[in-house]
Amino acid sequence: RRAGDFPSRCCGPRSAMTSIGDLPEDVLVELLSLLPARDLLRTCRLVCTQWRYVVDLTTLWKRKCQRDGFYRQSLDRSISDWRIFYMLCHLKRNLIKNPSAEENFQHWTLDNNEGDKWKIEDLPGAHGNDMPDPTVHKYFVTSYGPCLKSQLITLKKEGYWNQLMDEKRPEITVKDWYAARFDCGCRYELTVRLLSKDYIVLEEFHPEPVIIEQWSDAKWREISHTFQNYPAGVRYIWFQHGGQDTQFWAGWYGIRVTNSSITIGPQT
């Protein structure tokens, strides 16, 4: 046979005992689907032509999706590439580090730190409310001078390779939570930029600042945006948020922020 032909048996000498290459395709799919994706693509796919064929099968990646809880029957007609779908689901997590102030200000760059500066407080805080998410226990709070902090996410370091971002352009969803004190007015702002390798802005989400008047309900509110069909070449995501109080009171009467998130991939 030529090297490119699909063989009926895996490469290598035959033995009296049945080899893994003698297994029916569906059994081989079942066995290989137990392995991590990295091993399948970097090792198993290189073993022989038969294994490469099986590793490339849609049924194998759909089976892996079933095993890991990513599969829904309603997705059957909408997923064009189950391998990419699996990889995106497997990678999906919050790319913002220390989103809820559990590690002080670690991972954050304090771009503006004026007035009495940024501070961390425990929920619900004075004249405040608890978060809808009971797992969040702390928040960052601003002062009477401008307070802004940011994170720069390098996509390649997080497992999102260049070809994936350029060809598949998976959805990038940004979420943030903010709240005011009941007794003081404040201002909240958010900027998220998709950047090229040279840090050129390819797309930006920068809504109008939110002004909250004194004597508000002080409830936590979520802001959310999903980037879709953005230009090729995205290599970094820059996230910045913050604000200040609007009454210039000494202390920490400004906007409160916590539970920020950036996720990439399908809504499963």
C-alpha positions in Angstrom: 0.0 0.0 0.0 1.0 3.6 -0.4 1.6 5.5 2.8 -1.5 7.6 2.4 -3.9 4.7 2.0 -6.0 3.7 5.0 -4.8 0.3 6.2 -7.0 -2.4 7.6 -4.4 -3.0 10.4 -2.1 -0.8 12.4 1.5 -0.6 11.3 3.9 -3.1 12.8 4.5 -6.9 12.9 1.6 -9.2 13.5 1.5 -11.5 16.5 -0.6 -14.5 17.4 -2.4 -12.4 20.0 -4.9 -9.8 18.7 -3.3 -6.3 18.6 -5.0 -3.0 19.2 -4.9 -2.5 15.5 -7.3 -5.4 15.0 -10.0 -3.8 17.1 -13.2 -2.5 15.3 -13.3 1.2 14.6 -16.0 1.9 17.2 -14.0 0.1 19.9 -10.9 2.1 19.0 -12.9 5.3 19.1 -14.1 4.4 22.6 -10.6 3.6 23.9 -8.9 6.6 22.4 -11.6 8.9 23.6 -10.4 8.1 27.2 -7.1 9.9 26.5 -6.4 13.6 27.0 -6.7 15.7 23.9 -3.0 16.7 24.0 -1.9 13.0 23.9 -4.3 12.3 21.0 -3.0 15.2 18.9 0.7 15.1 19.8 1.3 11.3 20.2 -1.6 9.0 19.1 -2.2 10.8 15.8 1.5 10.1 14.8 1.4 6.3 15.5 0.1 5.2 12.2 -2.4 6.0 9.4 -5.2 4.2 11.1 -4.8 6.0 14.4 -4.6 9.3 12.6 -7.8 8.5 10.8 -9.6 7.6 14.1 -8.2 10.7 16.0 -9.6 12.9 13.2 -13.1 11.3 13.3 -16.0 13.5 14.4 -17.4 10.6 16.4 -14.3 10.5 18.6 -14.5 14.2 19.6 -18.2 14.0 20.0 -17.7 11.1 22.4 -15.1 13.1 24.3 -17.7 15.9 24.6 -20.2 13.4 26.0 -17.7 12.1 28.5 -16.8 15.6 29.8 -20.4 16.9 29.9 -20.1 19.3 26.9 -22.4 17.5 24.6 -26.1 18.5 24.0 -28.2 16.9 21.3 -29.5 20.3 20.4 -25.9 21.2 19.3 -25.7 18.5 16.6 -26.7 20.7 13.7 -24.8 23.8 14.8 -21.3 22.4 15.5 -19.2 22.2 12.3 -16.0 21.1 14.1 -16.4 18.9 17.2 -12.6 18.8 17.9 -12.4 22.6 18.1 -15.7 22.7 20.1 -14.2 20.2 22.6 -10.9 22.1 22.8 -12.8 25.4 23.5 -15.0 23.8 26.1 -12.0 22.2 27.8 -10.1 25.4 27.9 -13.0 27.6 29.0 -12.5 29.3 32.3 -12.2 32.8 33.8 -9.1 34.4 32.4 -9.2 37.2 34.9 -6.9 36.3 37.8 -7.9 37.3 41.3 -11.3 38.6 40.2 -12.8 38.9 43.7 -10.0 40.4 45.8 -9.1 37.1 47.5 -5.4 37.7 46.8 -5.2 41.4 47.7 -4.2 43.3 44.5 -2.1 40.5 43.0 -2.3 40.2 39.2 -3.8 43.7 38.9 -2.0 46.9 37.7 -3.2 50.0 39.5 -3.4 52.5 36.7 -4.9 55.3 38.8 -4.8 55.2 42.5 -5.8 58.6 43.7 -7.8 60.0 46.6 -7.4 57.6 49.5 -6.6 54.9 46.9 -8.0 51.5 46.2 -9.1 49.4 49.1 -10.5 45.8 49.6 -13.5 45.3 51.9 -15.7 42.3 52.9 -19.2 41.9 51.6 -21.8 43.4 52.1 -19.8 46.4 53.4 -21.2 49.5 55.0 -24.5 50.6 53.5 -24.2 47.8 50.9 -25.7 44.5 49.8 -24.6 40.9 49.4 -23.7 39.6 45.9 -26.2 37.3 44.1 -23.2 34.8 44.0 -22.7 33.5 47.6 -19.2 32.3 46.7 -18.0 36.0 46.4 -16.9 37.4 49.8 -14.8 40.5 49.0 -14.8 43.5 46.6 -12.5 46.3 45.5 -13.6 49.8 46.4 -12.6 53.2 45.0 -12.1 56.6 46.7 -12.7 60.3 45.9 -9.9 60.4 43.3 -9.9 58.4 40.0 -9.2 54.8 40.7 -8.6 52.4 37.7 -7.0 49.0 37.6 -6.3 46.6 34.7 -5.1 43.2 33.6 -3.5 42.2 30.3 -4.2 38.6 29.2 -1.8 36.9 26.8 -4.0 34.5 24.9 -1.2 32.1 23.9 -0.1 31.7 27.5 -3.7 30.7 28.3 -3.7 28.0 25.6 -5.4 29.9 22.8 -3.1 29.4 19.8 -2.9 32.0 17.0 -4.6 29.9 14.3 -7.5 29.2 16.5 -8.1 32.9 17.2 -7.7 33.9 13.6 -9.7 31.2 11.9 -12.4 30.2 14.4 -12.6 33.6 16.2 -14.4 32.1 19.2 -16.8 34.3 21.2 -15.1 36.4 23.9 -17.5 37.2 26.8 -16.7 39.9 29.3 -18.6 40.4 32.6 -18.2 42.7 35.5 -20.2 43.4 38.7 -20.5 46.9 40.3 -22.4 48.5 43.1 -22.6 51.8 45.0 -23.0 52.6 48.7 -26.5 53.6 49.7 -25.3 56.9 51.1 -23.0 58.2 48.4 -23.1 58.8 44.6 -20.4 57.4 42.4 -19.2 56.7 38.9 -18.3 53.3 37.3 -16.4 52.8 34.0 -15.2 49.8 32.0 -12.9 49.4 29.0 -12.0 46.1 27.3 -9.8 46.0 24.2 -8.8 43.2 21.9 -5.2 43.9 20.9 -2.8 42.7 18.1 0.7 41.4 18.7 1.8 45.0 18.4 -0.8 46.1 20.9 -2.9 47.8 18.3 -6.6 48.0 19.2 -8.6 45.8 16.9 -11.9 46.1 18.7 -13.1 47.8 21.9 -16.0 47.8 24.4 -16.2 51.1 26.2 -19.7 51.9 27.3 -20.7 55.3 28.7 -19.7 55.6 32.4 -22.5 54.7 34.8 -23.4 57.5 37.2 -25.2 56.3 40.4 -26.9 59.0 42.5 -26.9 59.2 46.3 -29.6 57.2 48.0 -29.6 54.4 45.4 -30.7 50.9 46.1 -27.0 49.9 46.4 -27.7 46.6 44.6 -25.0 44.7 42.7 -25.5 44.9 38.9 -23.8 43.0 36.1 -22.5 44.4 32.9 -21.8 42.0 30.0 -20.5 42.1 26.4 -19.7 39.4 23.9 -17.2 40.1 21.1 -18.1 38.2 17.9 -16.7 38.3 14.3 -13.8 40.4 15.5 -10.8 41.0 13.2 -8.1 38.3 12.9 -4.9 38.9 14.8 -6.1 39.2 18.4 -3.3 38.2 20.7 -4.1 40.0 23.9 -7.1 41.2 25.9 -6.9 44.3 28.1 -9.4 44.8 30.8 -9.7 47.9 32.9 -12.4 49.1 35.3 -12.9 51.4 38.3 -14.3 54.9 39.0 -14.7 57.1 42.0 -17.3 58.7 44.3 -19.0 61.8 43.0 -19.2 63.7 46.3 -15.4 63.8 47.1 -15.7 62.4 50.6 -12.5 61.2 52.3 -12.4 57.4 52.6 -13.9 54.7 50.4 -17.3 55.9 49.2 -16.8 55.2 45.5 -17.9 52.4 43.2 -17.4 48.8 44.3 -16.3 46.1 41.8 -15.9 42.4 42.0 -16.4 39.0 40.3 -15.0 40.2 36.9 -14.6 37.6 34.2 -13.4 37.0 30.6 -14.3 33.7 29.0 -13.6 32.4 25.5 -15.7 29.8 23.7 -19.2 28.4 23.2 -22.1 29.0 25.6 -22.6 25.4 26.8 
